[in-house]
Amino acid sequence: MTDSLNMSDEYSVAVESATVMAEMMGQDVGIHHDLRPVLLSESDGPYLEIIRCPQALKKAADTD
């Protein structure tokens, strides 16, 4: 029971970290199997979960 509680806590921290990262970076963020948050634009899946950046905070795409 303790292991599942710790994993649940770790997952909650990963989701919170990914949410903050998405808001700060203005991009969608994925959570990898090792609970590491990564920008979708910089990594390939698979992801455990994808955190979408709120539309109001999305950064405009570069058009260089």
CORSUL-V649123 format. One record per backbone hydrogen bond with DSSP energy under -0.5 kcal/mol. NH is the residue of the N-H (numbers start at 1). CO is the residue of the C=O. If there is no record, write none. Layout:
NH/CO  NH/CO
//
This chain:
5/1  6/2  7/3  8/4  9/5  10/6  11/7  12/8  13/9  14/10  15/11  16/12  17/13  18/14  19/15  20/16  21/17  22/18  23/19  24/20  25/21  26/22  27/22  29/51  30/38  31/49  32/30  32/36  35/32  37/35  38/30  40/28  42/39  43/40  48/31  49/31  51/29  52/50  57/54  58/54  58/55  59/26
//
